[in-house]
Amino acid sequence: MDIACLMPYLVHFVVLYVPVGVIYLVYKYKSRAATPNLPPGRKGLPYIGETLDYVLGLRRGTPVKFINDRSTKYSPDVFRTSLLGEDMAVFCGAAGNKFLFSGHNKYVTAWWPRSMKKALLDPSSVDNSSEEESTILRTYLLPLLKPESLQRYVPVMDVMAKEHLDQYWSPYNQVQVSPLSKKYGFSLACRLFMSVQQKEEIENFAKPFAFATAGLISVPIDLPGTTFNRAVKAGKVIRRELLAFITKKKNELLKKGMTVASDIVDSMLMDGMTEIEILNKIVGFFIASHDTTSTAITFTVSYLSDYPDVYNRVLEEQNDILRSKGPGEPLGWEDIQKMKYTWCVVCEAMRLAPPANGAFREAITDFTYAGYTIPKGWKAFWTVHSTNKNPKYFPDPEKFDPSRFEGNGPAPYTYVPFGGGPRMCPGKEYARLEILTFIHNLVTRFKWEKLNPNEKIFYSPSPIPEEGLPIKLQAA
């Protein structure tokens, strides 16, 4: 057939179909360009997402498995999941930690899950910005928790540790370390930050906090019998007790005309904050501190029992400090600075049994990390479980080895029990003083052995020995 005879058909085809093809290709290109390259992963069940899988991992004592399984399957840098009803990007490794810590207010901001707010904060404050709540709390805490301010707390901590051991340890041959360390830490915080010393008043605050903290990372279903429902009920009790206390303090300040604050509640009242505002800040502080220091103390005691050579070296360091003191002379700031090896032991205990799992952030803009797009509004989660037992950062990661923290210690962003960057926990130094002061008094008075060396551990959300870490005591 003559090519000239085909020309009309070719022209017809080009005119009619080529533009359609071009339009289709352009559409596909734009659609592909408009669809962000989200991190790989899965969302799990509707609403619940993978929260149940994560919570079960906590209950079984294996939160690191949830992280490792997904980072191995999807990406070692960042993977997608859904936790607590939110699309979530979980950042992994030292590079992920560094990115989130250094990207605060540039890419991400502080965020608390709505379920946490519902359980803990006054209902009128649930919709408040997490960043705003955190910033205000830090404004009051930082001046009180900087080293020069904390120095005056050391003798008080020392006296309280001695009183606690006299009352709850010395009279007994056997004790449970976990609940007693919580009792000590909570009593100390009540005294230093609210000037509360009465046992009955402390107990009224302490009891509901156990239920509240247990529900912080749980499936957010508010039905009778659920962990979250118990947390909500406990939150109501906490708010009622604290509100009554704050109102009482306010009336006393007005009546006495006090102009010098004796604690953080006084400072907030004198600055004109409302009772509800103060309530929310104090709840935030106690939740942050309730399980963290007690967990570090509990597992330090546990590992000291497992490793006599480590115990003996800690005892030697603490006895050297004790011999340098006069009769009845309390510990001072300079004594804490001498407890270098003891702090290495505590750090290794926190690496293997981290008091906090990590923290949440919210994306304030679209941004790219490791080639993946994190859309604005998505939540981000950094977790210690992507680094603490990672052999890339800690060779033979299951081995208890305090020497890892001697000298320069671990590489930056691989060990972050207190977070990092501008949002690093303001209570880091306070926690160090509390833990070291307690361990000093404990090892210089007692030897101990575990009653159940194979006791199981679960997370709620901090690691907790199933039986409370029962030990047998004898004089040192």
C-alpha positions as CSV (number, residue, x, y, z in Angstrom):
1,M,0.0,0.0,0.0
2,D,1.3,3.4,-0.9
3,I,2.5,5.4,2.2
4,A,0.6,8.4,0.8
5,C,-2.6,6.5,1.3
6,L,-1.9,6.1,5.0
7,M,-1.1,9.7,5.7
8,P,-4.7,10.8,6.4
9,Y,-5.0,8.0,9.0
10,L,-1.6,8.8,10.6
11,V,-2.5,12.5,10.8
12,H,-5.9,11.6,12.3
13,F,-4.2,9.3,14.9
14,V,-1.7,12.0,15.9
15,V,-4.2,14.7,16.2
16,L,-6.7,12.6,18.1
17,Y,-4.7,10.4,20.4
18,V,-1.3,11.9,21.0
19,P,-2.7,14.9,23.0
20,V,-4.7,12.4,25.1
21,G,-1.6,10.4,25.8
22,V,0.4,13.5,26.7
23,I,-2.3,14.6,29.0
24,Y,-2.4,11.2,30.7
25,L,1.4,11.1,31.1
26,V,1.4,14.6,32.6
27,Y,-1.4,13.6,35.0
28,K,0.4,10.5,36.1
29,Y,3.6,12.5,36.6
30,K,1.9,15.2,38.6
31,S,0.0,12.6,40.7
32,R,3.2,10.8,41.4
33,A,4.9,14.0,42.3
34,A,2.0,15.1,44.5
35,T,2.0,11.8,46.5
36,P,4.7,12.0,49.2
37,N,7.2,9.2,49.5
38,L,6.1,8.2,53.0
39,P,8.3,6.0,55.2
40,P,7.7,2.3,54.7
41,G,5.6,0.5,57.3
42,R,2.1,-0.4,58.2
43,K,-0.8,1.3,60.0
44,G,-2.3,-1.8,61.5
45,L,-6.0,-1.9,62.7
46,P,-8.4,1.0,62.2
47,Y,-8.0,3.6,65.1
48,I,-6.0,1.2,67.3
49,G,-3.2,0.9,64.7
50,E,-0.3,-1.0,66.1
51,T,-0.8,0.3,69.7
52,L,-1.9,-3.1,70.9
53,D,1.3,-4.7,69.5
54,Y,3.4,-2.1,71.2
55,V,1.6,-2.4,74.5
56,L,1.9,-6.2,74.4
57,G,5.6,-5.8,73.8
58,L,5.8,-3.6,76.9
59,R,3.9,-6.1,79.0
60,R,6.2,-8.9,77.8
61,G,9.2,-6.9,78.7
62,T,10.4,-6.7,75.0
63,P,9.7,-3.2,73.7
64,V,12.9,-3.3,71.7
65,K,11.5,-6.2,69.7
66,F,8.7,-4.0,68.3
67,I,11.3,-1.5,67.1
68,N,13.9,-3.9,65.8
69,D,11.4,-6.0,63.9
70,R,10.1,-3.0,62.0
71,S,13.3,-1.2,61.5
72,T,14.8,-4.5,60.1
73,K,11.8,-5.1,57.8
74,Y,11.1,-1.6,56.6
75,S,14.0,0.8,57.2
76,P,16.9,1.2,59.7
77,D,16.4,5.0,59.5
78,V,12.6,5.7,59.9
79,F,9.5,3.6,59.6
80,R,5.8,4.3,59.6
81,T,3.3,3.0,62.1
82,S,0.1,4.1,63.9
83,L,0.2,4.5,67.7
84,L,-2.4,6.0,70.1
85,G,-4.6,6.8,67.1
86,E,-2.0,8.8,65.2
87,D,0.1,8.4,62.1
88,M,3.6,8.0,63.5
89,A,7.1,8.1,62.1
90,V,9.5,6.2,64.3
91,F,13.0,7.6,64.0
92,C,15.8,5.1,64.6
93,G,19.5,5.2,65.5
94,A,21.8,8.0,66.5
95,A,21.2,9.9,63.3
96,G,17.4,9.9,63.9
97,N,17.9,11.1,67.5
98,K,20.2,13.9,66.4
99,F,17.8,15.0,63.6
100,L,14.8,15.3,66.0
101,F,16.7,16.8,68.8
102,S,18.3,19.5,66.6
103,G,15.2,20.0,64.5
104,H,13.0,21.3,67.4
105,N,10.9,24.3,66.3
106,K,12.3,23.9,62.8
107,Y,10.7,20.6,61.8
108,V,9.0,19.4,65.0
109,T,7.6,20.6,68.2
110,A,6.7,18.9,71.6
111,W,3.5,16.8,71.5
112,W,1.6,14.8,74.1
113,P,-1.0,12.2,73.0
114,R,-4.5,13.3,73.5
115,S,-5.1,10.2,75.6
116,M,-2.4,11.3,78.0
117,K,-3.9,14.8,78.3
118,K,-7.4,13.3,78.8
119,A,-6.1,11.1,81.7
120,L,-4.0,13.8,83.4
121,L,-4.9,17.4,82.6
122,D,-7.9,19.4,83.6
123,P,-10.6,19.0,80.9
124,S,-10.4,22.7,80.1
125,S,-6.8,22.3,79.2
126,V,-6.9,19.2,76.9
127,D,-6.8,21.3,73.7
128,N,-3.9,23.5,74.9
129,S,-0.7,23.3,72.9
130,S,1.7,20.6,74.2
131,E,4.6,23.0,73.3
132,E,3.1,25.8,75.4
133,E,2.5,23.5,78.4
134,S,6.1,22.2,78.2
135,T,7.6,25.6,77.8
136,I,5.9,27.1,80.8
137,L,6.8,24.1,83.0
138,R,10.4,24.3,81.9
139,T,10.4,28.1,82.7
140,Y,9.8,27.3,86.3
141,L,11.8,24.2,86.6
142,L,15.1,25.3,85.0
143,P,16.0,27.9,87.7
144,L,15.3,25.4,90.4
145,L,17.1,22.5,88.7
146,K,20.3,24.2,87.6
147,P,23.4,23.0,89.5
148,E,23.9,26.1,91.6
149,S,20.3,25.8,92.9
150,L,20.5,22.0,93.4
151,Q,23.5,22.2,95.6
152,R,21.4,23.1,98.6
153,Y,19.2,20.0,98.0
154,V,22.0,17.5,98.5
155,P,22.0,17.6,102.4
156,V,18.2,17.4,102.4
157,M,18.3,14.4,100.1
158,D,21.0,12.7,102.3
159,V,18.9,13.2,105.4
160,M,15.7,11.9,103.7
161,A,17.6,8.9,102.3
162,K,18.8,8.0,105.8
163,E,15.3,8.5,107.3
164,H,13.8,6.3,104.6
165,L,16.3,3.5,105.1
166,D,15.8,3.7,108.9
167,Q,12.0,3.4,108.6
168,Y,11.5,1.1,105.7
169,W,14.6,-1.0,105.4
170,S,16.6,-1.4,108.6
171,P,13.7,-3.1,110.6
172,Y,13.4,-5.9,108.1
173,N,15.4,-8.8,106.8
174,Q,13.6,-8.7,103.4
175,V,12.2,-5.8,101.4
176,Q,10.9,-5.1,97.9
177,V,13.1,-2.5,96.2
178,S,10.8,-1.3,93.5
179,P,7.9,0.0,95.6
180,L,10.2,1.4,98.3
181,S,12.3,3.3,95.7
182,K,9.1,4.8,94.4
183,K,8.0,5.8,97.9
184,Y,11.4,7.5,98.5
185,G,11.4,9.4,95.2
186,F,7.8,10.6,95.5
187,S,8.3,11.7,99.1
188,L,11.4,13.6,98.1
189,A,9.7,15.4,95.3
190,C,6.7,16.3,97.5
191,R,9.1,17.8,100.1
192,L,11.4,19.7,97.8
193,F,8.8,21.0,95.3
194,M,5.6,21.4,97.4
195,S,6.9,21.5,101.0
196,V,4.8,18.4,101.8
197,Q,6.2,16.1,104.5
198,Q,3.1,14.5,106.1
199,K,2.9,10.8,105.3
200,E,-0.8,10.8,104.9
201,E,-0.8,13.7,102.5
202,I,2.0,12.2,100.5
203,E,0.1,8.9,100.3
204,N,-3.0,10.7,99.0
205,F,-1.0,12.0,96.1
206,A,1.1,8.9,95.5
207,K,-1.6,6.1,95.3
208,P,-3.4,7.3,92.1
209,F,-0.1,8.2,90.3
210,A,0.6,4.5,90.0
211,F,-2.6,3.9,88.0
212,A,-2.1,7.1,86.0
213,T,1.4,6.3,84.8
214,A,0.4,2.7,83.9
215,G,-2.2,4.1,81.5
216,L,0.0,6.6,79.7
217,I,1.0,4.2,76.9
218,S,-2.2,2.0,76.5
219,V,-4.9,1.4,74.0
220,P,-6.9,4.6,74.4
221,I,-10.3,3.0,74.9
222,D,-12.2,4.5,77.9
223,L,-14.3,1.5,78.9
224,P,-14.7,0.1,82.5
225,G,-11.9,-2.3,83.4
226,T,-9.4,-1.0,80.8
227,T,-6.0,0.3,81.8
228,F,-6.8,3.6,80.2
229,N,-10.1,3.9,82.1
230,R,-8.2,3.3,85.4
231,A,-5.8,6.0,84.4
232,V,-8.6,8.5,83.7
233,K,-10.2,7.7,87.0
234,A,-6.8,8.1,88.8
235,G,-6.3,11.4,87.0
236,K,-9.5,12.8,88.4
237,V,-8.4,11.9,91.9
238,I,-5.0,13.4,91.4
239,R,-6.5,16.7,90.1
240,R,-9.0,16.8,93.0
241,E,-6.3,16.3,95.7
242,L,-3.8,18.7,94.1
243,L,-6.4,21.4,93.4
244,A,-7.4,21.3,97.1
245,F,-3.7,21.5,98.1
246,I,-3.0,24.5,95.7
247,T,-6.0,26.4,96.9
248,K,-5.0,25.9,100.5
249,K,-1.5,27.1,99.7
250,K,-2.9,30.2,98.0
251,N,-5.0,31.1,101.0
252,E,-2.1,30.7,103.3
253,L,0.1,33.0,101.1
254,L,-2.6,35.6,101.1
255,K,-3.2,35.4,104.8
256,K,0.5,35.5,105.8
257,G,1.4,38.0,103.1
258,M,4.5,36.0,102.1
259,T,6.8,37.5,99.6
260,V,9.5,34.7,99.4
261,A,8.6,31.4,97.8
262,S,9.4,28.3,99.6
263,D,8.8,25.9,96.7
264,I,7.7,25.8,93.1
265,V,4.0,26.0,93.9
266,D,4.6,29.2,95.8
267,S,6.6,30.6,92.9
268,M,3.7,29.9,90.5
269,L,1.1,31.4,92.8
270,M,3.2,34.6,93.3
271,D,3.5,34.9,89.5
272,G,-0.3,35.1,89.2
273,M,-0.9,31.7,87.7
274,T,-4.4,30.2,88.2
275,E,-4.9,27.1,90.3
276,I,-5.8,25.1,87.2
277,E,-2.6,26.2,85.4
278,I,-0.5,25.3,88.4
279,L,-2.3,22.0,88.7
280,N,-1.4,21.0,85.1
281,K,2.2,22.0,85.5
282,I,2.7,20.0,88.7
283,V,1.0,16.9,87.3
284,G,3.4,17.1,84.3
285,F,6.4,17.3,86.6
286,F,5.3,14.4,88.8
287,I,4.5,12.2,85.9
288,A,7.9,12.9,84.4
289,S,9.7,12.1,87.7
290,H,7.4,9.4,89.2
291,D,8.9,6.3,87.7
292,T,12.2,7.4,86.2
293,T,14.5,7.8,89.3
294,S,12.9,4.9,91.1
295,T,13.5,2.7,88.1
296,A,17.1,3.7,87.9
297,I,17.6,2.9,91.6
298,T,15.8,-0.4,91.4
299,F,17.9,-1.8,88.5
300,T,21.1,-0.4,89.9
301,V,20.4,-2.4,93.1
302,S,19.5,-5.4,90.9
303,Y,22.8,-5.3,88.9
304,L,24.9,-4.6,92.0
305,S,23.5,-7.9,93.4
306,D,24.4,-9.7,90.2
307,Y,28.0,-8.4,89.9
308,P,29.9,-8.6,93.3
309,D,33.0,-7.1,91.7
310,V,31.1,-4.0,90.6
311,Y,29.4,-3.8,94.0
312,N,32.8,-3.9,95.8
313,R,34.2,-1.1,93.6
314,V,31.1,1.0,94.2
315,L,31.4,0.3,98.0
316,E,35.0,1.3,98.0
317,E,34.3,4.6,96.3
318,Q,31.4,5.4,98.7
319,N,33.4,4.4,101.8
320,D,36.2,6.7,100.8
321,I,33.6,9.5,100.7
322,L,32.1,8.4,104.0
323,R,35.5,8.4,105.7
324,S,36.1,12.0,104.6
325,K,33.0,13.2,106.5
326,G,32.8,14.2,110.1
327,P,30.3,12.5,112.5
328,G,26.8,13.3,111.4
329,E,28.0,15.5,108.5
330,P,25.7,15.2,105.5
331,L,26.7,14.7,102.0
332,G,27.5,17.9,100.0
333,W,27.8,18.8,96.3
334,E,31.5,18.1,96.2
335,D,30.8,14.5,97.4
336,I,28.5,13.8,94.6
337,Q,31.2,14.9,92.1
338,K,33.4,12.1,93.5
339,M,30.9,9.3,92.7
340,K,32.3,8.8,89.2
341,Y,32.3,5.0,89.0
342,T,29.0,4.8,90.8
343,W,27.4,7.0,88.1
344,C,28.9,4.7,85.4
345,V,27.1,1.8,87.0
346,V,23.8,3.7,87.1
347,C,24.2,4.7,83.5
348,E,24.8,1.1,82.4
349,A,21.7,0.1,84.4
350,M,19.7,2.7,82.6
351,R,21.0,1.5,79.3
352,L,19.8,-2.0,79.9
353,A,16.6,-1.1,81.7
354,P,15.8,2.4,80.4
355,P,13.4,4.4,82.8
356,A,11.8,6.2,79.8
357,N,11.1,4.7,76.4
358,G,11.4,8.0,74.4
359,A,9.2,10.9,73.6
360,F,6.8,12.2,70.9
361,R,7.0,15.1,68.6
362,E,4.7,16.7,66.0
363,A,5.7,17.8,62.5
364,I,5.1,21.5,62.1
365,T,5.9,21.4,58.4
366,D,6.5,18.9,55.6
367,F,10.1,17.7,55.8
368,T,12.3,15.0,54.3
369,Y,14.5,12.6,56.2
370,A,16.5,9.7,54.8
371,G,14.7,10.2,51.5
372,Y,11.2,9.9,53.0
373,T,8.7,12.7,53.4
374,I,7.1,13.3,56.9
375,P,3.9,15.3,56.3
376,K,2.9,18.2,58.5
377,G,0.7,17.0,61.3
378,W,2.3,13.6,61.5
379,K,3.7,12.5,64.9
380,A,7.3,11.5,65.4
381,F,8.7,9.2,68.0
382,W,12.3,8.8,69.1
383,T,13.1,5.8,71.3
384,V,16.0,4.6,73.3
385,H,15.2,1.1,72.1
386,S,16.8,1.8,68.7
387,T,20.2,2.5,70.2
388,N,20.6,1.1,73.7
389,K,21.0,-2.5,72.7
390,N,22.2,-1.9,69.2
391,P,25.6,-3.7,68.7
392,K,26.5,-1.0,66.2
393,Y,26.9,1.4,69.2
394,F,27.4,-1.0,72.1
395,P,29.4,-4.2,71.4
396,D,28.0,-7.3,73.2
397,P,24.9,-5.2,74.1
398,E,23.4,-7.5,76.6
399,K,26.5,-7.6,78.8
400,F,26.5,-5.4,81.9
401,D,29.7,-3.3,81.6
402,P,29.9,0.0,83.4
403,S,33.3,0.7,81.8
404,R,31.4,1.8,78.6
405,F,30.8,5.1,80.4
406,E,34.3,5.7,81.6
407,G,36.4,8.3,79.7
408,N,34.6,9.9,76.9
409,G,31.7,7.4,77.1
410,P,29.3,6.4,74.3
411,A,29.2,8.2,71.0
412,P,26.9,11.3,70.8
413,Y,23.2,10.5,70.4
414,T,23.6,6.8,71.1
415,Y,22.7,7.0,74.8
416,V,19.9,9.4,75.5
417,P,18.0,8.5,78.6
418,F,17.2,12.2,79.2
419,G,16.6,13.1,75.6
420,G,18.8,15.8,73.9
421,G,18.9,19.2,72.3
422,P,16.8,22.1,73.6
423,R,14.2,19.7,74.9
424,M,16.6,17.6,77.1
425,C,15.0,16.7,80.4
426,P,15.5,19.6,82.8
427,G,15.5,17.2,85.7
428,K,18.6,15.3,84.6
429,E,20.9,16.7,87.3
430,Y,18.2,16.4,89.9
431,A,17.8,12.7,89.1
432,R,21.6,12.2,89.3
433,L,21.7,13.7,92.8
434,E,18.7,11.7,94.0
435,I,20.0,8.4,92.7
436,L,23.6,8.8,93.8
437,T,22.6,10.1,97.3
438,F,20.4,7.0,97.8
439,I,23.0,4.5,96.5
440,H,25.6,6.0,98.8
441,N,23.5,5.5,101.8
442,L,22.4,2.0,100.7
443,V,25.7,0.4,100.0
444,T,27.4,1.9,103.1
445,R,24.8,0.3,105.3
446,F,23.7,-2.9,103.6
447,K,24.7,-6.0,101.6
448,W,21.9,-7.8,99.8
449,E,21.0,-10.7,97.6
450,K,18.0,-11.3,95.3
451,L,15.4,-13.7,96.4
452,N,14.4,-14.5,92.8
453,P,17.4,-14.1,90.4
454,N,15.1,-15.0,87.4
455,E,12.4,-12.5,88.2
456,K,10.6,-11.4,85.0
457,I,10.4,-7.8,83.9
458,F,7.5,-5.9,82.3
459,Y,7.1,-2.3,81.2
460,S,4.3,0.0,82.4
461,P,5.6,2.1,80.8
462,S,8.9,2.0,82.7
463,P,10.5,-1.4,83.4
464,I,9.2,-3.0,86.6
465,P,10.3,-6.3,88.2
466,E,7.2,-8.5,88.4
467,E,7.6,-9.2,92.1
468,G,9.0,-5.8,93.0
469,L,12.6,-7.0,93.3
470,P,12.5,-8.8,96.7
471,I,16.0,-8.9,98.4
472,K,17.4,-10.3,101.6
473,L,19.3,-7.7,103.6
474,Q,22.3,-7.8,106.0
475,A,24.5,-5.2,107.5
476,A,27.4,-4.1,105.4
